[in-house]
Amino acid sequence: SSTITVLDQRDDDNDQFQVTSETKITLNGKPVKLSEIQAGDRAKVTATQKGDKLIAKEIVARSPE
């Protein structure tokens, strides 16, 4: 599986999420591959904790305006 690192603006640190084949990924409302999300895009990640890892269930990303 792959990972995505997202800056958490609430606590101003980076959170890393495992991305699996089950993760639903959208960019600007359209389904995309993880590789299409770029640094600088805004993303909301819904995840579950599995041991010490965060597993991304859904990534909703938007390009900066």
C-alpha positions in Angstrom: 0.0 0.0 0.0 1.0 3.6 -0.4 0.9 6.5 2.0 -0.2 10.2 2.0 1.1 12.8 4.4 -1.2 15.6 5.3 -0.5 18.8 7.3 -3.0 18.8 10.2 -3.8 22.5 10.6 -5.4 21.9 14.0 -2.2 20.8 15.7 0.2 22.0 13.0 1.9 18.7 12.4 2.0 16.1 9.6 -0.2 13.0 9.8 0.6 10.0 7.7 -2.1 7.7 6.4 -1.8 4.3 4.7 -3.7 4.2 1.4 -5.1 0.9 0.3 -7.0 -0.4 -2.8 -10.2 0.2 -0.8 -9.5 3.9 -0.2 -11.9 6.2 -2.1 -10.0 9.1 -3.5 -11.5 12.2 -5.2 -10.1 15.4 -6.4 -12.4 18.3 -7.2 -15.3 15.9 -7.0 -13.9 13.3 -9.5 -12.4 9.9 -8.7 -8.6 9.9 -9.1 -5.5 7.9 -8.3 -3.4 8.9 -5.3 -0.6 10.1 -7.6 -2.9 12.8 -9.0 -3.1 14.6 -5.6 -0.3 17.2 -5.5 1.5 19.0 -2.6 -0.6 22.1 -1.9 -4.0 20.5 -2.6 -6.4 20.7 0.4 -7.4 17.2 1.6 -9.9 15.9 4.1 -9.0 12.3 5.2 -11.4 10.0 6.9 -9.4 7.2 8.5 -9.5 4.4 11.0 -6.8 3.4 13.5 -5.3 0.0 13.0 -2.5 -0.6 15.6 -0.2 2.3 15.3 -1.2 3.1 11.7 -4.0 5.3 10.3 -5.7 3.6 7.4 -7.4 6.1 5.0 -11.0 5.1 4.1 -11.7 8.3 2.0 -9.6 11.2 0.8 -11.5 14.2 -0.5 -9.0 16.7 -2.1 -9.4 20.1 -3.8 -7.0 22.0 -5.8 -6.0 25.4 -4.4 -7.9 28.3 -5.7 
